[in-house]
């Protein structure tokens, strides 16, 4: 699978210009559906709003009022509520992070919850399921849908996506790709400690096979310390 790191870095750079709302990201759902239909911004915005306005909506810079939402739903033939108001999704992300951290099987309940859905949340969950089950055949198709959507993903969603891609790269013995993917995960003061551990875990794994002694030496102590702080070191 060609993950095209230059493309990923470019998409990540766009996130700096996007605002994250506490409300569900209406714009993200619109953008995903529009691209699924191979519809241009101009086609989607025609007779509804300006292209500039729709672009800002899709990038979560502004929130559209209900009148526009109803018009977009009609034009794109889908219901936004079904994609962005899933109250279970934050908990499902949390469960997925735990599964990636402790190499646990993907929950069958989560698999069933998303099996018949085709949206960015479902594709992230399906990628995690494939990665944890070491079933890599479908990962490329899910990633091909999600790659253009990277600027609209949350930090947690990106961490899951990149970890899945790293697991796939490791399965192909593409250790340099896996190492670079983990280094691209957004890390800041508010990052979940579990994501810090996952990032270090797969960087260390790749560094070992690449013979990166300095990297291993620099990461090992902080990796163990973070696990100790979580009472998760064995």
C-alpha positions as semicolon CSV with decimal commas, in nm:
position;residue;x (nm);y (nm);z (nm)
1;X;0,000;0,000;0,000
2;X;0,142;0,336;-0,104
3;X;0,065;0,582;0,175
4;X;0,240;0,874;-0,003
5;X;0,389;1,054;0,296
6;X;0,435;1,380;0,106
7;X;0,061;1,389;0,040
8;X;-0,015;1,310;0,406
9;X;0,214;1,588;0,528
10;X;0,046;1,833;0,293
11;X;-0,297;1,731;0,421
12;X;-0,177;1,764;0,780
13;X;-0,056;2,117;0,710
14;X;-0,411;2,217;0,611
15;X;-0,533;2,129;0,960
16;X;-0,356;2,434;1,100
17;X;-0,612;2,653;0,924
18;X;-0,916;2,460;1,045
19;X;-1,105;2,513;1,367
20;X;-1,235;2,223;1,569
21;X;-1,583;2,270;1,710
22;X;-1,712;2,111;2,025
23;X;-2,033;2,051;1,832
24;X;-2,042;1,755;1,590
25;X;-1,860;1,847;1,265
26;X;-2,141;1,904;1,017
27;X;-1,891;2,026;0,758
28;X;-1,685;1,708;0,778
29;X;-1,989;1,496;0,703
30;X;-2,085;1,717;0,408
31;X;-1,736;1,706;0,264
32;X;-1,714;1,329;0,295
33;X;-2,048;1,275;0,124
34;X;-1,975;1,526;-0,154
35;X;-1,647;1,353;-0,238
36;X;-1,815;1,014;-0,226
37;X;-2,045;1,142;-0,503
38;X;-1,751;1,292;-0,699
39;X;-1,927;1,628;-0,684
40;X;-1,737;1,955;-0,705
41;X;-1,779;2,241;-0,459
42;X;-1,945;2,441;-0,736
43;X;-2,198;2,166;-0,808
44;X;-2,284;2,119;-0,440
45;X;-2,318;2,491;-0,371
46;X;-2,521;2,582;-0,682
47;X;-2,843;2,771;-0,594
48;X;-2,780;2,711;-0,222
49;X;-2,485;2,929;-0,122
50;X;-2,153;3,060;-0,245
51;X;-1,862;2,824;-0,307
52;X;-1,663;3,017;-0,047
53;X;-1,935;2,966;0,214
54;X;-1,958;2,591;0,147
55;X;-1,579;2,559;0,163
56;X;-1,578;2,722;0,507
57;X;-1,859;2,496;0,621
58;X;-1,680;2,183;0,500
59;X;-1,362;2,284;0,681
60;X;-1,553;2,344;1,006
61;X;-1,466;2,713;1,004
62;X;-1,834;2,808;1,031
63;X;-2,145;2,612;1,123
64;X;-2,434;2,627;0,871
65;X;-2,786;2,709;0,983
66;X;-3,061;2,449;0,961
67;X;-3,195;2,586;0,629
68;X;-2,866;2,511;0,454
69;X;-2,833;2,172;0,622
70;X;-3,170;2,063;0,487
71;X;-3,079;2,182;0,136
72;X;-2,744;2,003;0,144
73;X;-2,906;1,683;0,268
74;X;-3,152;1,691;-0,020
75;X;-2,884;1,760;-0,281
76;X;-2,642;1,500;-0,146
77;X;-2,918;1,248;-0,068
78;X;-2,815;1,163;0,288
79;X;-2,895;1,245;0,650
80;X;-2,626;1,426;0,847
81;X;-2,764;1,303;1,179
82;X;-2,676;0,944;1,093
83;X;-2,306;1,036;1,056
84;X;-2,229;1,295;1,319
85;X;-2,469;1,250;1,608
86;X;-2,377;0,895;1,703
87;X;-2,353;0,927;2,084
88;X;-2,154;0,604;2,102
89;X;-1,870;0,720;1,877
90;X;-1,649;0,891;2,140
91;X;-1,668;0,579;2,358
92;X;-1,592;0,361;2,055
93;X;-1,282;0,569;1,980
94;X;-1,178;0,521;2,343
95;X;-1,223;0,143;2,317
96;X;-1,024;0,137;1,994
97;X;-0,733;0,326;2,150
98;X;-0,726;0,070;2,432
99;X;-0,734;-0,217;2,184
100;X;-0,441;-0,071;1,987
101;X;-0,247;-0,005;2,306
102;X;-0,286;-0,355;2,449
103;X;-0,307;-0,553;2,120
104;X;-0,658;-0,667;2,200
105;X;-0,902;-0,808;1,941
106;X;-1,147;-0,560;1,796
107;X;-1,483;-0,579;1,970
108;X;-1,745;-0,774;1,779
109;X;-2,008;-0,526;1,903
110;X;-1,815;-0,240;1,743
111;X;-1,778;-0,434;1,422
112;X;-2,153;-0,491;1,400
113;X;-2,228;-0,126;1,486
114;X;-2,038;0,002;1,179
115;X;-2,063;-0,285;0,933
116;X;-2,343;-0,133;0,723
117;X;-2,228;0,229;0,744
118;X;-2,028;0,418;0,481
119;X;-1,890;0,734;0,642
120;X;-1,558;0,847;0,782
121;X;-1,633;0,720;1,133
122;X;-1,718;0,375;1,000
123;X;-1,407;0,362;0,781
124;X;-1,181;0,449;1,075
125;X;-1,340;0,173;1,282
126;X;-1,317;-0,077;0,997
127;X;-0,949;0,004;0,946
128;X;-0,885;-0,054;1,317
129;X;-1,073;-0,382;1,300
130;X;-0,861;-0,501;1,005
131;X;-0,536;-0,391;1,170
132;X;-0,610;-0,562;1,500
133;X;-0,728;-0,879;1,325
134;X;-0,423;-0,869;1,094
135;X;-0,658;-0,871;0,795
136;X;-0,500;-0,615;0,565
137;X;-0,688;-0,683;0,241
138;X;-0,950;-0,412;0,286
139;X;-0,735;-0,146;0,449
140;X;-0,634;0,014;0,120
141;X;-0,995;0,078;0,017
142;X;-1,078;0,241;0,351
143;X;-0,763;0,452;0,342
144;X;-0,837;0,564;-0,015
145;X;-1,162;0,715;0,115
146;X;-1,004;0,873;0,421
147;X;-0,678;1,015;0,280
148;X;-0,835;1,329;0,131
149;X;-1,027;1,375;0,452
150;X;-0,724;1,407;0,683
151;X;-0,763;1,785;0,742
152;X;-1,109;1,723;0,890
153;X;-1,012;1,441;1,127
154;X;-0,962;1,492;1,498
155;X;-0,626;1,422;1,662
156;X;-0,758;1,093;1,801
157;X;-0,892;0,984;1,462
158;X;-0,559;1,066;1,300
159;X;-0,371;0,872;1,568
160;X;-0,587;0,565;1,499
161;X;-0,557;0,604;1,120
162;X;-0,179;0,641;1,122
163;X;-0,134;0,356;1,370
164;X;-0,336;0,127;1,142
165;X;-0,121;0,231;0,846
166;X;0,194;0,170;1,051
167;X;0,077;-0,179;1,148
168;X;0,015;-0,250;0,780
169;X;0,361;-0,116;0,686
170;X;0,523;-0,334;0,952
171;X;0,341;-0,639;0,816
172;X;0,514;-0,566;0,482
173;X;0,847;-0,503;0,661
174;X;0,834;-0,140;0,548
175;X;0,978;-0,020;0,876
176;X;1,085;0,325;0,755
177;X;0,726;0,398;0,647
178;X;0,593;0,283;0,983
179;X;0,846;0,496;1,171
180;X;0,764;0,809;0,971
181;X;0,389;0,759;1,008
182;X;0,415;0,745;1,387
183;X;0,626;1,061;1,392
184;X;0,347;1,242;1,203
185;X;0,085;1,179;1,474
186;X;-0,007;1,519;1,627
187;X;0,136;1,536;1,980
188;X;0,079;1,824;2,223
189;X;0,026;1,891;2,593
190;X;-0,335;1,769;2,584
191;X;-0,262;1,445;2,400
192;X;-0,408;1,133;2,563
193;X;-0,120;0,947;2,740
194;X;-0,234;0,625;2,571
195;X;-0,168;0,780;2,231
196;X;0,178;0,883;2,349
197;X;0,245;0,520;2,440
198;X;0,112;0,390;2,107
199;X;0,326;0,642;1,917
200;X;0,639;0,538;2,109
201;X;0,552;0,169;2,091
202;X;0,549;0,151;1,711
203;X;0,837;0,394;1,670
204;X;1,045;0,169;1,894
205;X;0,931;-0,138;1,704
206;X;1,035;0,014;1,371
207;X;1,356;0,160;1,515
208;X;1,462;-0,184;1,640
209;X;1,439;-0,334;1,291
210;X;1,606;-0,028;1,139
211;X;1,896;-0,048;1,385
212;X;1,833;0,305;1,513
213;X;2,020;0,267;1,843
214;X;2,004;0,636;1,936
215;X;1,629;0,647;1,876
216;X;1,578;0,339;2,091
217;X;1,793;0,482;2,370
218;X;1,606;0,816;2,363
219;X;1,258;0,664;2,356
220;X;1,285;0,364;2,586
221;X;1,292;0,544;2,921
222;X;1,001;0,778;2,841
223;X;0,804;0,484;2,700
224;X;0,844;0,283;3,020
225;X;0,782;0,587;3,239
226;X;0,457;0,671;3,062
227;X;0,339;0,312;3,103
228;X;0,434;0,321;3,471
229;X;0,235;0,642;3,519
230;X;-0,065;0,464;3,369
231;X;-0,006;0,158;3,590
232;X;0,015;-0,041;3,268
233;X;0,380;-0,150;3,258
234;X;0,439;-0,525;3,257
